[in-house]
Structures are given as C-alpha cells and as structure tokens.
Amino acid sequence: MLFAVQKVRELYSRADEKSAILVLEPKDDTEARQIVESLPLAQLGMLSFDIYGTKPCRGFVANL
C-alpha cells in the first residue's frame, strides 16, 4: 500500500544482519515517523526503527 501512494521509494535487506532499510518520500521527519508507525509490525510492537534525514551530495552537483 505504501508503494502505491508513493511514500516508500526503495526497500533493502541489510547483508550484515536481519534488518531492512526503507527509503521514504515524506515531507518531513514527522511524516516519516507516521509512515513507519503505520506498518503492521510497528503497530504490534515488533519493529524498532531510526529515522535519518538526508540531503543531496554536493560533490556530485559541483562536478556537473
């Protein structure tokens, strides 16, 4: 469902442990937290998560 409403952009499994990385498309950290808290495993208390903001890498932009 979250893919359908374009809130989850990418989903990865980590190679070094049993966990996942979700790349989200929220407008801010509050919306990111709401998206993750809406997941069924989070609602059951079986999911922990960290949220990290990102920004474009200036190194690539400067070299264009």
C-alpha positions in Angstrom: 0.0 0.0 0.0 2.8 2.5 0.9 4.4 1.9 -2.5 1.0 2.6 -4.2 0.7 6.0 -2.5 4.4 6.7 -3.3 5.6 7.0 0.3 8.1 4.2 0.2 10.7 4.8 -2.6 13.0 1.9 -2.0 13.4 -1.2 0.3 16.6 -3.0 1.0 17.6 -6.0 3.1 20.9 -5.5 5.0 23.6 -8.0 4.2 25.2 -7.9 7.6 22.2 -8.5 9.8 18.5 -9.3 9.8 17.1 -5.9 9.2 15.8 -3.6 6.4 16.3 -0.1 5.1 13.3 1.8 3.8 13.9 4.9 1.7 10.8 7.1 2.2 9.3 10.1 0.4 8.0 12.1 3.4 7.6 15.9 3.6 9.3 15.9 7.0 10.5 13.8 9.9 7.1 13.8 11.4 5.5 12.2 8.3 8.4 9.7 8.1 7.7 8.6 11.7 3.9 8.3 10.9 4.6 6.2 7.9 6.8 3.7 9.8 4.5 3.6 12.8 1.6 2.7 10.4 3.4 -0.6 9.4 1.7 -3.7 10.9 4.8 -4.9 12.8 5.3 -1.5 14.3 1.7 -1.5 15.5 2.3 -4.8 17.1 5.4 -3.5 18.9 7.6 -5.9 16.9 9.5 -3.3 15.0 12.1 -0.7 16.0 13.4 2.0 13.7 15.6 5.0 13.4 14.9 8.0 11.1 17.8 9.9 9.4 17.2 12.9 7.2 19.2 13.2 4.0 20.2 15.9 1.5 21.8 15.8 -1.9 25.5 15.1 -2.1 27.2 18.4 -3.1 30.2 16.6 -4.5 28.2 15.3 -7.4 26.4 18.5 -8.1 29.6 20.6 -8.1 31.2 18.3 -10.7 28.4 18.6 -13.3 
